[in-house]
Amino acid sequence: MQPDNPYASMRGSITSKQLPAFDEAIIHKYNRSGPRYTSYPTALEFAPIAESLETKILQNRETRAPLSLYFHIPFCRHLCYYCACNKIITKKNSDSGDYLQYLIAEIKHKRRLLSAPEGSSKPLVKQLHLGGGTPTFLRDEEMVQLWEFLQTQFEFLPENEGDYSIEIDPRELSEDTLKVLRGLGFNRISLGVQDLDETVQIAVNRVHSAELIENVLNEARELGFHSINIDLIYGLPYQTPDTFNQTVQRIIEMSPDRLSVFNYAHLPERFKAQRQIKDEDLPNPAAKLTMLGNTINMLSDAGYQYIGIDHFAKPDDELAVAQREGKLHRNFQGYTIMGDCDLLGFGVSSISQIANTSTRYILQNDTDLQAYQANIDMAKINPTVTPAVKVIKTSIKDRLREYVIMNLLCHDYVDFKDVNQKFGIDAITYFIDEIAQLGAMQDDKLIDMDAAGIRVLPRGRLLGRNVAMVFDEYLEKKHKNRFSKVI
């Protein structure tokens, strides 16, 4: 930001004064379907990939850019009825061993295509994340095998400098799993809790006690994990504002470093598992809004900072610090402090984001396990075959709009002078139609807008996606009704 720009004072200014204001009438007015913008363009813009393109993309990657590695472990022992993730329900332990061999084969294949930065023999990794599914479906010894193999292929920052995380189902931990993970170098965990009310848990087929969650948190703290996240969902069957208040209060007492509080999107026509949930058992829209409002107030009173799009963090957590310093980013892993990294995905359905000197590519592996494995088998024989089956090639126009959207969602502001300098345009002229559309939001005091830029006000922070959607060139043309509601 430039020192003569009044918006420069916003960097590092997100404090309790900028907590999201909960206005039910405004939420009703603006609550429409929209993307979560873990990328721009969104995943709906994927197209089939040309043969050998992934090879060229990886070979031409900017070698000085560090890597963020993502591994998708699709297996779960139990079906959670609300889940919309790419998953495979199985109790066969051998499935994880077979899958691990495919992961290792994919790692070898992609690593051969990557050059190391000058002066190093291996590409540098600053971030690693295991998601799913249930990543701890892998047995402890398999996790060790994967980690030790990765050390032979990549150079990792020391664990006190890097960000190495894993999603955990508390029900699926052995006695030693957390010790093994911490010993390897994992320093952040995320626990899927969703709700602590037993009636709700039974209705969504995910039953566990509050004591189990608390025990896992306490052990993780004793082992020295840097950050612990808990996932909650509001809008599940049989939830009421009172019961969800009790869950939130109990979680606050456990004092996680971060919370993700998601709105349940009931889309049984798209996600088969959700057909186990009856429409009549779901809370009505008014009750859901009350749950959200109560949660915001309770977490704010407990000292948590609202990051954006369902995420909260303690003020000293790295996410909160990065936001105050203007260094927060978003990618397919959500909010991240590692915005300078290329994202390299491994496993079924995984997504990569790779930049070279002229553009950025978003790639996705096949979402079907057998097809993914067939691609890996074929790649062993024919090096022109690669795991990715879909691609988005972003244009400079996409990069410009992505920059605006991500600044709005991460930092609640866009500085026009900054945009002009980065992209060689006059932002006010270029976005004249979008600025006109934002007029209603300015009248409703969701944003403040002048010649310097756009700032999302407290009243608009919960509706940041609505502000961002104004700059989405694809949304109205092609995908108006393909997303869940923003609230």
N, C-alpha and C positions, 0 to 999 in steps of 0.2 A: 504494500500500500504506500502511496505517496504522502509525505508529511503535510502537504498543503491541501489534502483532501479531507473533508469533514468525516468521511466514512472510515478514515484511518483509525479513529478512536474506537471503532467497533472491535478491532482485533484485540483479543484478550479481555473483552468487556462483558462476556456472558456470565452474569452473576445471578444471585437470587432475584435481582430486580427484573431479569429477563425470563423468569419462570413462565411456562405456558399458561395463559389465562384460559379458563374453561368457561365458554359461553355456549350454552346449549342451543340457543336460537341460531347463532352463527354456524355451529357445527351442522345443524339440520339443513341450513341453507346451502352449505358447500359440500356436504358429504356425498361424494360421487365416487365412481370406480376410477382407479388409477394405479399406475406402476409404483413399485417400491424403489426404482432407479438404483439397483445394484450395478447397472451399466446403462450407458446411453450410446447408441440405440439399445433398446431392451432386447431380451432373448427372443421376442416374437419376430425379430428381423433376421434370424438365422436363415441361411440358404445352404444348399448342398455344396460341399467343398470340392474343388478341382483336385485331380490326382497330383501328388507331389507338392501341393501348396504348403501344407504344414511343414514339410521338410525345408522348403525355402524360407519360410517364416522363422523357424528356429535357427537356421544357419545364419540368417541375416540379422538376428537380434542384436541390439546394442549391448555389447559384452560388459560395459561398465555398469549397467543397471543390475542391481541385486535381484535376487529371486524370492518370491513367496511361493511355497509349495503347498498344494491342497491334495488330500487323498480322500476319496469317497469310499467308505466301507458300507455297503448297502444292507448288510444282514441285521435282522432283529429276531429275537426269540418270541416276542409277543407283538400282536398287532394293536397299535393305539388307533382308535377309531377316528380321531380327528386328523390324523397325519396325512399330509399331502406330499411327503418327500419320496424320492426314488428309493425304494426299499424292497427287500426280499425276506419273507417270514420263513425261518427255518430253525430247527434245533440241532442240525447236523454240524458238529464241530469241524468235521473235515472240510466243510464249505470254505471256512476261513483260510485253511492251509492251501487249498487249490487256488483261491482268489489271490492270496499273497504272492504266489508264483507268477501270476499274470501281472500284478503290480510291479514286481521286480523286473519282469521282461519289458514292461513299458518304460520303466525308469532307464534301463540300459539303452533302449532304443532312442529315447529322447536325449539322453546324456551324450550319445555319440554325435548328435547334431549340434550340440552347444559348444561354443568356444568359451574359454576362460578369459577373464580380463588380463591385461598385460601385467606380467610379473607374478602370475598365479597359475597353478596347474589345474585348478577346479573353479567352477562358477560359485559365486558367493551367495549364501542363503541367509536372509535376515528374519524370515518368518516361515512358520510351518503350521498347518492346521489339519487335523483329522476330523472329518464329519461323516454324517450318515443319514439313515441307518443308525447303527450302534457301533461306533469304532471299537469299543472294548469287547465286541464279539470276538475280536482277535484275542487269542490267549496271550498271557504275559510273555511267554517265550517267543511267540510270533512277533509281538511288538518289539522285543529286543532284536530279533532277526532283521526286521524292517529298518529299525533305527541304525543298527550297525552297518547294514548295507549302504544306507544313505551317506554315512560318513566316508565311505570309500569313493563316492561319486561327487560330493559337493563339499565346499568349505562352509562351515556354519559359524556364525558369530557366537561368542561365549554366551551362556544362558542368561547372564545378567545384562546382556545387551540385546539379544534377539527376543523374538516373540514366538513361543512354541506352545501351541494349545491343542486341546482335544475336547470333544463333546462326550459327556458321560451320562449313561443311564445308571442312576445309583443302585438299581436292583441287579446290575450286571457287573459287579466288581468282585474279584477274588480278594482274599485277605491281604494279598501283597500288591495288588494292581497299582494303587496310588504310590506306594514306595518305589515300584519298578519305574513308573512314569517319571517321577521326580528324579530318580537316580539317572535316568537317561538324559534329562535336561528339559523336560516339559515344565513350563513355569506358569501356565494358565489353564484353567479347566472351566467348562460350562456344564451345568447340571440341568437336565430336563426335569422340572417339577410339575408345572402346569397348574396344579391345584392341590391343596392339602385336605379338602373335604372328602370324606370316604364315599359319600353318595355320588359325587361328581366323578371320582376316580373309578368307581365301578362302572358308571355309565360310559366311560371312554376307554375302559379296559387297561387302566394304568394305576395299579394300586400299590402304594408304598406309604410308610408312616413318616410323620414329621421328625421322629427320632432318628430314622435312618438318614434323612437329609442332613440333619444337624450333626450327626456323627461323621458323615463324609466331609462336611465343611470343616469341622474341628480337626480331623486328621490332616486335611489338605493344608490348613494353616500351620499345624505343627511341623509338617514336612517342608514348609517354606515356599509354597506356591505363591507367586506374586499377586495374582488376581483370580477371583472366583466369581463367575457369573451364574445367575439363576434365571431360567426361563419360566414365565407364567403365561397363561392364556385366559382371557376373559371372553365370555359368550358361550361357554360350554354348557351341556345339558345339566339342568337342576341347579345351576349357579344362581345365587341371589346377591344383591348388593351386600347384605349382612354376612353371608358365608364367605364371599370373596374378601370383604374387609378383614375377616378373621385370618384368612390365608395370608394376605399382604402384611398384616401386623406381625404374624408369626415369622414371616420371612425377614421383616425388618429387624426383629429381635436376633435373628441369626447373623445379620449384618454382612451380606455378600458385598463385594466391591462393585459389581455391576448387576443390573437387572434388565431383562428384555421382557416386556409386557405386551403380548401380541393379541390382536383382535382375531377371534376365531371366524374364519370365512367358511360358511357352510355351502359347499359346492358338490353335492353328492352325484350330480350328473357327470362330473369330471373325475372325482376321486372315489373309487369303489368302496374303500373302507368307511367313508363317511355315511354310507347308506345304512350303517348299523345305528346311526343316531337319528332319532325321530324329531321331526320339525316341532311337534307340540311340546317337546321336553326342553327346547331352547329358550333362554330368557328373551323377552321382547326388546325391541330397540331402545326403549326408554330405560329399561333396567341395565342394558349394556352401557349406555352413556353414563348412568349413575356410577357403575363400577369404575369406568375410566376416570371420571371426575374425582371420585373418592381416592383412587389409587394415586393420581397426580398429587392431590393434597397431602396424602399420608407420606409419600416418598419425599415430597418437598419439605414437609415438616421434619422429616428424619435426616435432612441434609443432603439428599441426593440431587445431582445436577441433571436436568433434562437435556439429553444429547440430541434427540430427534428420532422420528420414526420408531416409536416404542421403546427407546433405549434410555436408561438412566445409569448414572455412575456417581460414586463418591467423588468429592472435589479433588482428592489427591490421586485418583486413578488416572492412568495414562491417557485414556480416552478424553476425560474431562480436561486434563492439562493441555492435550493437543488441540482441543476445541478452543480453549481460551487463548492459545498462542497462534491460532489460525493455521494449524497444521493437520487438521483432521481430513480424512478422505473416505470414500465409499468404493467398494468393489463387490464381487459376488460373495464375499465373506461378511458383508455388512460394513459397519464403520471400522476403520482401521487407521493406525498411526503410521503404516508403512506404505505411503502413497508413491514412493519412488521405486517400488518393486514391480517387476513383471510377475504376473501370476501364472504358475505352471500347474495344471491340474492333471491328476492321475486317477484312473479307475472309471467305472461305468458312470456315465452322465456328467463327468467332471468338466469344468470349464476353465479355459486359460485365457489370459489377456496379455498379449505380447506386442510391444512397440518396436518399430525400427525407425530409421531416420526420417521417414516420410509419413507414416501412418500407424494406426493401431489395429490389430486383429483380435477378434474374440472368437474362440474355437470351442467346440463341444464334442466330447466323445459320445458314442452311441449310448442311448438310454436303456437299451435291452442288453442284459448280461451276456446272453449267448452270442449276440452279434458283436458286442465289445470283445469278447474272448476270441471270436473268429478273426477279427481284425488284428489282434495281437499275434495270433498264430500265423496269419498270412504275412505280417511284417517280418517275422523271423526268416521267411523264405524270400520275400520280395521287399527290398528296402524302400521302394516307392510307396508302399502301403503304410499308412499312418493311422493312429487311433481316431483322430478327429474325423467326424462325418459332416459337421456343419461349421459355417464361418460367417462372420460379419466383418467386412472391411470398412473401417470408419473413414469418412471423408473429412477434410478440413472444416467443412460446415458442421459435421457431427461433433468434431472436437470442440468447436466454439460453443455449441449448444450444451454439450456435456459440461464444459467449464462453468457455464452460467448455472446449470441445474445443480451441479455438485456444490458450488459455493452457497447456493440458497439452502441446500439440505444439510450441509456441514457447518456453515458459519452464519447463516441467516442474513447474508448480505451479498450484493454484487456491486463492485466498484467499476463504473463505466470507464474510467481512465485506465484502470488496470486491464480491462478487456481490450480497449483500443490499442494499448501498447503490445499486448501479446498476439493479437490477431490482425493488426493493421486495418481496423475498421473504425467507423464512427458508430458506436453502439446505439445511440439514441436514434439515428437514422435507420440503421440496420434492423433494429427491433421496434420500429414505429408501430406496427400492428399489435405486437405483444404488449407494448406499453399502454396502448389504448385499451386492451382487454383487462389490464390490471387496474384500470380506473375504478371499477366497482369494488375491488378489494381495498383500494386506498380509501374509498368512501366509507367502507365498513371497518376501517382502522386495522385491517390485517397486515398491511404494509405501509411503509413510508417511502415515498418515491419523489426524487427531484433530479436535477441535472447531474448530480454526483453519482447517483446509483439507486439501488433498491435495498431496503432493509425490511426484514420480516419482524413485525412487532410481537410482543407477548401474546396478543389476541390471535395472531396468526401462526404461532409456532406449531400448534397441533395440526395445522392445515398447510404445512410447508410443501407437501406433495402437490397440493392444488396450485400453489404459486409456481412450482417447478413445471407442472403440466402445461402451463401457458407457453413454455418454450419448447415443448415436444412437438417436432414437426410431423411425426408419424401418427400420433394418437388419434386425432379427429379423422384423419384420412382413412385409417385402416383398422384401428384396434379399440374403438371407443368403448366397447362392452366386454372386453376380454379380461378385465382385472376385478379384484375385489374392492369393496368400499375402503376409502382412506381411513375412516374411523369405524 
